[in-house]
Amino acid sequence: MLVMGVDPGLTRCGIGVVIGTPGRAELVSAGVIRTSPDLDIARRLLQIEAGLEEWIAAHRPDAVAVERVFAQHNVTTVIGTAQAAGVALLVAARHGIPAVQHTPSEVKAAISGSGRADKAQVGTMVARILKLDAAPKPADAADAVALAICHAWRGSASARLAAAAEATARPRTWSQVVAARGVS
Amino acid sequence: MLVMGVDPGLTRCGIGVVIGTPGRAELVSAGVIRTSPDLDIARRLLQIEAGLEEWIAAHRPDAVAVERVFAQHNVTTVIGTAQAAGVALLVAARHGIPAVQHTPSEVKAAISGSGRADKAQVGTMVARILKLDAAPKPADAADAVALAICHAWRGSASARLAAAAEATARPRTWSQVVAARGVS
């Protein structure tokens, strides 16, 4: 599957496009959408939207994987980061492309086998997986590539879970969720 | 000026449209954009975008006022709220409509004279200002109307400040900011 990873941010929004199947991945393209801190937030979000539209038009990904933003993240930037992530989810939905969110720990675990790997270890593993001399630069692009690899490798499992959830007509209570997943 | 206020939220996004000049305001329309918690976040943001597009097409506001979201807000909902606010800012910018953010305290102070007024006091003042028997319902719509009134009443001052900021070519350091504002 062709996956576009998005490492959301207002100043630098990392993008990484990867073709992958569990255990294998090939880099298609990576880069960064930049917006100027001189612009107001509304215009910055508009620029991010325009950049994402270009990337999607150029690559037509099967899925968009966005890093999940938590309220506990850096409080001075978390609102802007959440809004950039929201624009990525919105643009994917507009094109009917499944949009999924992965936590940084999920990405680290998928790439390196450990949810606690540091940035350098993830970069080294990304380069090795993609058979490159070094991880894509800047770091935001490398993080987006790692997200895309994570989703390509987890995607089939996620798709099965999603299909199962659809089939059971969206259970709403915890006991229904447990029942639908066959967990006792 | 015709102002559209947006009280951002994923489940209920309040909208209030007001014509106002400092000290006076008239209600044009108020309501709520709802999205279902059964949908994924990407599709909910897409529905909010579609709803906002309809409101803007119907009213062509001169400005969009959005409640500013802080990282310290309710942590279980703050990310979704921030993303809904981001979509409102984005849609405004797309139409070339100035989008401004006001804090809840600014709204309370503008409406009731006190930044610490409670919801009931703000509702009472909104009804009195608009010469209505009661504040618009639900509460999210009333909050959006209060935001719109706040902006209509503060708008001319904000516009002057924005023009002054443009004229000084966006000072970037704190000392430049202080110098530009004439604060010693």
HADDOCK unambig.tbl for C-alpha pairs under 7 A between the chains (distance, minus, plus):
assign (segid A and resid 38 and name CA) (segid B and resid 170 and name CA) 6.94 0.50 0.50
assign (segid A and resid 42 and name CA) (segid B and resid 89 and name CA) 4.71 0.50 0.50
assign (segid A and resid 42 and name CA) (segid B and resid 90 and name CA) 5.18 0.50 0.50
assign (segid A and resid 42 and name CA) (segid B and resid 93 and name CA) 5.61 0.50 0.50
assign (segid A and resid 42 and name CA) (segid B and resid 99 and name CA) 6.73 0.50 0.50
assign (segid A and resid 43 and name CA) (segid B and resid 93 and name CA) 5.81 0.50 0.50
assign (segid A and resid 45 and name CA) (segid B and resid 90 and name CA) 5.76 0.50 0.50
assign (segid A and resid 46 and name CA) (segid B and resid 90 and name CA) 5.51 0.50 0.50
assign (segid A and resid 46 and name CA) (segid B and resid 93 and name CA) 6.65 0.50 0.50
assign (segid A and resid 46 and name CA) (segid B and resid 94 and name CA) 6.68 0.50 0.50
assign (segid A and resid 71 and name CA) (segid B and resid 71 and name CA) 6.38 0.50 0.50
assign (segid A and resid 71 and name CA) (segid B and resid 75 and name CA) 5.68 0.50 0.50
assign (segid A and resid 71 and name CA) (segid B and resid 78 and name CA) 6.75 0.50 0.50
assign (segid A and resid 71 and name CA) (segid B and resid 79 and name CA) 6.35 0.50 0.50
assign (segid A and resid 75 and name CA) (segid B and resid 71 and name CA) 5.65 0.50 0.50
assign (segid A and resid 78 and name CA) (segid B and resid 71 and name CA) 6.75 0.50 0.50
assign (segid A and resid 79 and name CA) (segid B and resid 71 and name CA) 6.35 0.50 0.50
assign (segid A and resid 79 and name CA) (segid B and resid 82 and name CA) 5.99 0.50 0.50
assign (segid A and resid 82 and name CA) (segid B and resid 79 and name CA) 5.99 0.50 0.50
assign (segid A and resid 82 and name CA) (segid B and resid 82 and name CA) 6.50 0.50 0.50
assign (segid A and resid 82 and name CA) (segid B and resid 83 and name CA) 6.04 0.50 0.50
assign (segid A and resid 83 and name CA) (segid B and resid 82 and name CA) 6.04 0.50 0.50
assign (segid A and resid 83 and name CA) (segid B and resid 83 and name CA) 4.66 0.50 0.50
assign (segid A and resid 83 and name CA) (segid B and resid 86 and name CA) 5.07 0.50 0.50
assign (segid A and resid 86 and name CA) (segid B and resid 83 and name CA) 5.07 0.50 0.50
assign (segid A and resid 89 and name CA) (segid B and resid 42 and name CA) 4.70 0.50 0.50
assign (segid A and resid 90 and name CA) (segid B and resid 42 and name CA) 5.18 0.50 0.50
assign (segid A and resid 90 and name CA) (segid B and resid 45 and name CA) 5.77 0.50 0.50
assign (segid A and resid 90 and name CA) (segid B and resid 46 and name CA) 5.51 0.50 0.50
assign (segid A and resid 93 and name CA) (segid B and resid 42 and name CA) 5.62 0.50 0.50
assign (segid A and resid 93 and name CA) (segid B and resid 43 and name CA) 5.82 0.50 0.50
assign (segid A and resid 93 and name CA) (segid B and resid 46 and name CA) 6.65 0.50 0.50
assign (segid A and resid 94 and name CA) (segid B and resid 46 and name CA) 6.69 0.50 0.50
assign (segid A and resid 99 and name CA) (segid B and resid 42 and name CA) 6.74 0.50 0.50
